[in-house]
Amino acid sequence: MTLTADRILATPPHKATELLPDAKDLRRALVKLAARWHPDSCTDPRASDVFAHILSMRDRARGGSKPTTAAGVGFRTAEGRGFRLSPLSRTPVDQGEVLLCQNSLMTRFEAGCIDLAEAELAAAARFRFADDKMRSQMAPFIPKIIKKLDLDDGGAIVAARRDPEEILLSDMLNRSGPMPSVHAAWLCSGLMNIAAWLGYCELVHGAIGLETILVDPAKHSVRLAAGWGFASPVGTRPTALPGRTLDLLPRLAIKEEVVDRRTDLELVRQTVREALGDPRGSAGPISALPAPISGWLSLPPAASAAEDYAAWQRALEAGWGKRRFVDYPVRAADVYPSQVV
């Protein structure tokens, strides 16, 4: 079947295998497909939309979790001590991989990304709280770093605590498909609460995405648990950024460009669009939302996180009325059948 713009745009990012069923290496095939649709060389009027949609497919193919064997995976510390992990899922990311384990979320940094491992560990030093009340309120939303282990290959593992019912967002979507649209409310509200706090800290995370977020659907909780090695103070030039961020905000690839508060606000919108299965915000799921919600998700963010959060709250009330709890019937045991509860 010819891969027309209509055919590509009608295929949800998590179903890329249906678009390229014969591909032996799905991600490589998607990269080649994206090259054919690059707006600099493709004359189709929808080239930009198709190109962005293929990139979302590529990111989902890269981020798909891998099953693990009963024997787990072995590592050796820089001191020569061997140990094994039995992760419930393994997800490739730019800096290495994310391993979701029974009681922790671990990021394995490759040797060439060791500076990001150090930055991940040091990020907590930039966390700011107005008082103990704010510290307590933000505790469920931010990582609880346990330790860093240096590996014999020059890389490192940084471990953060994971509550038993928390699910890596990419794992949940790979298991159950896009979120029903009404659940954009709690996912986006949780992320915007984090973004508003980051604004208070004068900090840009820079890597908000499906592979850095833990969710507990039963509680509607959202934790930005990983990717902190990419964080930078507002107004500075980041040392590194994930490919997904640069795809979304290509201006940040320019040498003189710096991150600002809108960086994370754009990433929040993109993450919610991806979670709903509509990364471009131009197809069914987003357009079917109430106009105030779809408008907020599609328009550029406000200059400040606090202002943008307030606009989101107004859109929520205008679109869906007073807050109500809608159960999302996915649990950690559904996504990770081997988890011991």
C-alpha positions as CSV (number, residue, x, y, z in Angstrom):
1,M,0.0,0.0,0.0
2,T,1.3,3.5,-0.9
3,L,2.2,5.5,2.1
4,T,0.3,8.7,1.4
5,A,0.0,11.6,3.8
6,D,-3.6,10.5,4.6
7,R,-2.4,7.0,5.4
8,I,0.5,8.1,7.6
9,L,-1.5,10.7,9.5
10,A,-4.3,8.3,10.1
11,T,-1.9,5.8,11.8
12,P,-1.5,6.4,15.6
13,P,2.1,6.6,16.7
14,H,1.9,3.4,18.8
15,K,0.7,1.5,15.7
16,A,3.7,2.2,13.4
17,T,4.2,-1.5,12.9
18,E,0.9,-1.5,10.9
19,L,2.3,1.2,8.7
20,L,5.6,-0.7,8.0
21,P,4.7,-4.4,8.7
22,D,7.8,-5.8,6.8
23,A,10.4,-3.6,8.5
24,K,13.1,-5.6,10.3
25,D,14.3,-2.5,12.2
26,L,11.2,-0.3,12.7
27,R,13.1,2.8,14.0
28,R,15.6,2.7,11.1
29,A,12.7,2.4,8.6
30,L,10.9,5.3,10.2
31,V,14.1,7.4,9.9
32,K,14.2,6.7,6.2
33,L,10.5,7.5,5.8
34,A,11.0,10.8,7.7
35,A,13.8,11.7,5.3
36,R,11.5,11.3,2.3
37,W,8.9,13.6,4.0
38,H,11.3,16.3,5.2
39,P,9.7,19.7,4.4
40,D,12.9,21.0,3.0
41,S,12.8,18.5,0.2
42,C,9.2,17.2,0.0
43,T,6.7,19.4,-2.0
44,D,3.6,17.9,-0.4
45,P,1.7,20.8,1.3
46,R,1.3,18.5,4.4
47,A,4.9,17.6,4.6
48,S,5.5,19.3,7.9
49,D,2.6,17.5,9.6
50,V,3.6,14.2,8.1
51,F,7.3,14.6,9.0
52,A,6.4,15.5,12.7
53,H,4.0,12.5,12.9
54,I,6.7,10.1,11.7
55,L,9.1,11.6,14.3
56,S,6.5,10.8,16.9
57,M,6.4,7.2,15.6
58,R,10.1,7.0,15.7
59,D,10.3,8.2,19.3
60,R,7.6,5.7,20.3
61,A,9.5,2.9,18.5
62,R,12.7,4.0,20.4
63,G,10.9,4.3,23.7
64,G,9.0,1.0,23.6
65,S,9.7,-1.0,26.6
66,K,11.5,-4.4,26.3
67,P,10.5,-7.5,28.2
68,T,13.1,-8.9,30.5
69,T,14.1,-12.4,31.3
70,A,13.7,-14.1,34.7
71,A,17.5,-13.9,35.0
72,G,17.4,-10.2,34.7
73,V,20.4,-8.1,33.5
74,G,23.9,-8.1,34.9
75,F,26.2,-5.1,35.7
76,R,29.6,-4.6,37.3
77,T,30.6,-1.6,39.4
78,A,33.7,0.4,38.8
79,E,35.2,-1.4,41.9
80,G,34.5,-4.8,40.2
81,R,31.5,-5.9,42.2
82,G,28.9,-7.7,40.0
83,F,25.2,-7.3,40.6
84,R,21.9,-8.2,38.8
85,L,18.7,-6.3,38.3
86,S,15.3,-7.7,37.4
87,P,13.6,-4.8,35.7
88,L,10.0,-4.9,34.9
89,S,10.7,-2.9,31.7
90,R,13.7,-1.4,29.9
91,T,13.2,1.7,27.8
92,P,16.0,3.1,25.5
93,V,16.5,6.9,25.9
94,D,19.1,9.3,24.5
95,Q,21.5,9.0,27.4
96,G,21.2,5.1,27.7
97,E,18.1,3.4,29.1
98,V,15.5,3.6,31.8
99,L,15.0,0.5,33.9
100,L,11.8,0.3,35.9
101,C,12.3,-2.1,38.8
102,Q,10.2,-3.3,41.7
103,N,10.9,-0.3,44.0
104,S,12.9,2.0,41.9
105,L,13.3,3.7,38.6
106,M,16.9,3.5,37.3
107,T,18.5,5.4,34.5
108,R,21.6,3.8,33.0
109,F,23.9,6.4,31.5
110,E,26.3,5.4,28.8
111,A,30.0,6.3,29.2
112,G,29.7,9.2,26.9
113,C,26.9,10.7,29.0
114,I,28.5,10.5,32.4
115,D,28.2,14.3,32.8
116,L,24.4,13.9,32.6
117,A,24.6,11.3,35.3
118,E,26.4,13.8,37.6
119,A,23.9,16.5,36.6
120,E,21.0,14.1,37.4
121,L,22.3,13.6,40.9
122,A,23.0,17.3,41.4
123,A,19.7,18.5,40.1
124,A,18.1,18.3,43.5
125,A,20.5,21.0,44.7
126,R,18.5,23.5,42.5
127,F,15.2,22.5,44.0
128,R,13.6,25.4,45.9
129,F,10.7,25.5,48.3
130,A,9.1,28.6,49.8
131,D,8.5,26.6,53.0
132,D,7.9,23.1,54.4
133,K,4.4,23.2,53.2
134,M,5.5,23.6,49.6
135,R,8.2,20.9,50.1
136,S,5.5,18.5,51.3
137,Q,3.1,19.4,48.5
138,M,5.7,18.8,45.8
139,A,7.2,15.6,47.2
140,P,4.8,13.3,45.2
141,F,5.7,15.2,42.0
142,I,9.5,15.1,42.0
143,P,12.1,12.3,42.2
144,K,13.4,10.7,45.4
145,I,17.0,10.0,44.4
146,I,18.5,7.0,46.2
147,K,22.1,6.8,44.9
148,K,24.5,6.7,41.9
149,L,26.6,3.7,41.0
150,D,29.6,4.0,38.7
151,L,30.0,1.1,36.3
152,D,33.1,-0.6,35.0
153,D,32.3,0.5,31.4
154,G,32.6,4.1,32.3
155,G,28.9,4.6,32.6
156,A,26.7,5.0,35.7
157,I,23.3,4.1,37.1
158,V,21.2,6.7,39.0
159,A,18.4,5.2,41.0
160,A,15.2,6.9,42.3
161,R,12.5,5.4,44.4
162,R,9.3,4.2,42.8
163,D,6.0,3.6,44.6
164,P,4.6,0.1,43.8
165,E,1.6,1.4,41.8
166,E,3.6,3.9,39.7
167,I,3.8,3.2,36.0
168,L,6.2,4.6,33.4
169,L,3.9,6.6,31.1
170,S,5.4,5.1,28.0
171,D,4.9,1.6,29.4
172,M,1.2,2.4,30.1
173,L,0.5,3.7,26.6
174,N,2.4,0.8,25.0
175,R,0.2,-1.6,27.1
176,S,-3.2,0.0,26.8
177,G,-3.0,2.5,23.9
178,P,-3.7,6.2,24.0
179,M,-5.4,7.7,27.0
180,P,-9.2,8.4,26.8
181,S,-9.5,12.2,26.3
182,V,-11.1,13.0,29.6
183,H,-7.9,11.8,31.4
184,A,-6.0,14.7,29.8
185,A,-7.4,16.6,32.8
186,W,-5.4,14.9,35.6
187,L,-2.3,14.2,33.4
188,C,-2.0,17.8,32.2
189,S,-2.9,19.3,35.6
190,G,-0.2,17.3,37.3
191,L,2.4,18.3,34.7
192,M,1.4,21.9,34.9
193,N,1.7,21.9,38.7
194,I,5.3,20.7,38.2
195,A,5.9,23.3,35.5
196,A,4.7,26.1,37.8
197,W,7.0,24.9,40.5
198,L,9.9,24.7,38.0
199,G,9.1,28.3,37.2
200,Y,9.4,29.2,40.8
201,C,12.8,27.4,40.9
202,E,13.9,29.3,37.8
203,L,14.7,25.9,36.3
204,V,13.9,24.3,33.0
205,H,13.7,20.5,33.0
206,G,14.1,20.2,29.2
207,A,13.1,16.5,28.9
208,I,9.5,16.2,30.0
209,G,8.1,13.2,28.0
210,L,6.7,9.8,28.1
211,E,9.9,8.2,29.3
212,T,10.5,10.6,32.2
213,I,7.1,10.5,33.9
214,L,5.7,8.0,36.4
215,V,1.9,8.0,36.8
216,D,-0.4,6.2,39.3
217,P,-3.8,6.0,37.5
218,A,-5.7,5.0,40.6
219,K,-4.6,8.3,42.4
220,H,-4.3,10.4,39.2
221,S,-0.8,11.2,40.4
222,V,2.1,12.4,38.2
223,R,5.8,12.3,39.0
224,L,8.6,13.8,36.9
225,A,11.0,11.1,37.9
226,A,13.8,11.1,35.3
227,G,15.6,13.2,32.7
228,W,16.9,15.7,35.3
229,G,20.4,15.5,33.9
230,F,19.1,17.8,31.1
231,A,17.9,20.5,33.5
232,S,19.3,24.0,33.2
233,P,18.6,27.4,34.9
234,V,16.2,29.7,33.0
235,G,18.0,31.8,30.5
236,T,21.1,29.6,30.1
237,R,22.4,27.5,27.2
238,P,21.8,23.8,28.1
239,T,24.7,21.4,28.0
240,A,22.6,18.8,26.3
241,L,19.0,18.2,25.3
242,P,17.1,15.0,24.1
243,G,16.5,14.6,20.4
244,R,12.7,14.8,21.0
245,T,13.1,18.3,22.6
246,L,15.2,19.5,19.6
247,D,12.7,18.1,17.2
248,L,9.9,20.0,18.9
249,L,11.9,23.2,19.4
250,P,14.6,23.2,16.7
251,R,15.6,26.8,17.6
252,L,17.4,25.3,20.6
253,A,19.9,23.6,18.3
254,I,21.2,27.1,17.4
255,K,24.4,27.9,19.3
256,E,23.2,31.2,20.8
257,E,19.8,30.0,21.9
258,V,18.9,29.6,25.6
259,V,16.0,27.8,27.4
260,D,13.2,29.8,28.9
261,R,10.0,28.9,30.8
262,R,8.1,28.2,27.6
263,T,10.4,25.3,26.9
264,D,8.8,23.0,29.5
265,L,5.4,24.4,28.8
266,E,5.7,23.3,25.1
267,L,6.9,19.9,26.3
268,V,3.9,19.5,28.6
269,R,1.6,20.2,25.7
270,Q,3.5,17.7,23.4
271,T,3.4,15.0,26.1
272,V,-0.3,15.3,26.6
273,R,-0.9,15.3,22.9
274,E,1.2,12.1,22.5
275,A,-0.6,10.5,25.5
276,L,-3.9,11.1,23.7
277,G,-2.5,9.6,20.5
278,D,-2.5,12.9,18.6
279,P,1.0,14.3,18.7
280,R,0.3,17.1,16.2
281,G,-2.9,18.1,17.8
282,S,-4.6,18.2,14.4
283,A,-6.4,14.8,14.2
284,G,-9.3,13.2,16.0
285,P,-8.5,13.0,19.8
286,I,-7.5,16.7,20.2
287,S,-10.1,18.2,17.8
288,A,-12.8,16.1,19.6
289,L,-12.0,17.7,22.9
290,P,-14.1,20.7,24.2
291,A,-12.9,23.8,22.4
292,P,-11.3,25.5,25.5
293,I,-9.2,22.3,26.1
294,S,-8.2,21.7,22.5
295,G,-7.4,25.4,22.1
296,W,-5.1,25.4,25.1
297,L,-3.3,22.3,23.9
298,S,-2.8,23.7,20.4
299,L,-1.9,27.3,21.1
300,P,1.6,28.6,22.2
301,P,2.1,28.8,25.9
302,A,1.9,32.0,28.0
303,A,5.2,33.7,29.0
304,S,5.1,32.4,32.6
305,A,4.3,29.0,34.0
306,A,2.0,30.5,36.6
307,E,0.0,32.4,33.9
308,D,-0.1,29.3,31.7
309,Y,-1.3,27.1,34.6
310,A,-4.1,29.6,35.4
311,A,-5.1,29.5,31.7
312,W,-5.2,25.7,31.8
313,Q,-7.4,25.8,34.9
314,R,-9.8,28.2,33.2
315,A,-9.9,26.0,30.1
316,L,-10.6,22.9,32.3
317,E,-13.6,24.6,34.0
318,A,-14.9,26.0,30.7
319,G,-14.6,22.7,28.9
320,W,-15.6,20.1,31.5
321,G,-17.1,22.1,34.4
322,K,-16.3,21.4,38.1
323,R,-13.6,18.8,38.9
324,R,-14.7,15.2,39.2
325,F,-12.9,11.9,39.6
326,V,-13.1,9.6,36.6
327,D,-11.4,6.2,37.2
328,Y,-8.8,5.1,34.7
329,P,-8.9,1.3,35.0
330,V,-5.2,0.5,34.4
331,R,-3.0,-0.6,37.3
332,A,0.6,-1.5,37.7
333,A,-0.2,-5.2,37.8
334,D,-1.9,-4.9,34.4
335,V,1.2,-3.3,32.8
336,Y,3.8,-5.3,34.8
337,P,2.3,-8.8,35.3
338,S,5.5,-10.1,37.0
339,Q,5.5,-7.4,39.7
340,V,5.3,-8.8,43.2
341,V,2.7,-6.8,45.2
